[in-house]
Amino acid sequence: MRFKTLLAALALSSVMPATAQPINDTAFTIAVIPDTQNYTDFEHQTEAGFPFDARELFYQQMAFIARNARSQGGDIVFATAVGDIWQHATSRMDPDHAARGLRAIPNPVVERHLAPDARALTIELPIARRGFGMLDGKLPFSVVPGNHDYDSNWSDSRYPPAADIAHPGANRFPFGQLHYGGLKNWTSAFGARTPFFADKPWYVGSFNDGVDSAQLFEGGGYRFLHLGLEMAPDDATIAWAEAMVRAHPGLPTIVTIHDFLNPEAQRKPISAVDFKLVDPEHHNDAEDLWTRFIATHDQIFLVLSGHQNGQARRVDTNRFGHPVIQLLADYQDRRRSLDAATGTTTAASMLGVGIGDGWLRLMRFDLAKNPTLMVRTFSTHYAATASQLPTYAASYKASEKPTISDAAFLGQEDFTLSLTGFRERFGQRQ
């Protein structure tokens, strides 16, 4: 066993069992993979002059999940990726949006950081395929598209960026409004007909060629339904999701979507990427999704998202009087590993370049007499949970949650929630 692997196993001893357990055991783990775009970015590899190959951090994450899958003697029964799998689009505007009259304008943010590039197809997508290939055959998993995974990106002509972003004046959208279209690249990698999902018995439904998808998995004596939804879904997508819930009555259901909560635990988009604002007839925002779908289906008890850098959680009561847990986890802007590699600090070097530092979420369910959900934020790079890393708050709090205490910051990363009424809501173990 390699040294890092051993450290990872020791660090997870309080989170995951060391040996396989029968399918009707009360406890199991779901792995949540936050935005991976900075690991797969072609600009973040040594061949592009970067200090190290960021893809190796991504491969470490996926290998860890694969090694700890229940089929391999571990405790992870399902993995879900929250989107932004790669970084770059490959075209300026897709034909559908162009035909509907949307126009692009120059935007320095797009040109500097997000200009479409064919290397997304030759470098970034192959990295993504290789990483998720480590999970193939080991456990059921889901991947949803984020805004960076679209074929096209541009700045909408109706919302020009501020001339001086630092002093935007009356401009409500200093970065303009970035918009995205087309998912052919994404479906070529993760569509319903790809080897990852075609003919898999646990992959039980798809829409838009797999842009939206449904999976089944088992844990703690229950069967679960998971729905992976595209960002800001349209009405037809919501109708499909409702049909999937009706087709699997009574199953506890988890929804993964790229954008849902912001770091203040509000269901609001970031100012620069508001799909509904730019194209209201074709998108529902997070609050719409809550009102029209999540709160109206009592099976849905958990919503997972990324996109907005940081962490947050909230619990709301649905229309049936039952709690729905909503969790945000996105660590794409973290760069302690990069600073260590360059021997500098964030303020002094490569400002604005994030990596992720190997952080992901491990959600351990225990569905015994008093069901609980224990969430641990774990780095495969540091082989430690947030609470186990002495420098965790010093490394990340100032840029993410500067106004709260170190203890409160850790409490947003490693915490336990009661699954109140789970057995009454979903019946006894099967």
TATA-V896229 format. One record per helix or strand of 3 or more residues. SS is the DSSP state (H for helix, E for strand). FROM is the first residue (numbers start at 1). TO is the last residue. If there is no record, write none. Layout:
<<SS	FROM	TO> <SS	FROM	TO>>
This chain:
<<H	3	11> <E	27	33> <H	37	40> <H	42	44> <H	46	48> <H	55	67> <H	70	72> <E	76	81> <H	95	99> <H	108	114> <H	119	133> <E	140	143> <H	147	149> <E	152	156> <H	165	167> <E	178	181> <H	184	190> <E	203	207> <H	208	210> <E	212	219> <E	222	229> <H	235	247> <E	252	257> <H	275	278> <H	280	282> <H	286	292> <H	294	296> <E	300	305> <E	310	317> <E	323	330> <H	336	342> <E	359	366> <E	372	379> <H	386	388> <H	392	400> <H	406	411> <E	415	418> <H	422	426>>
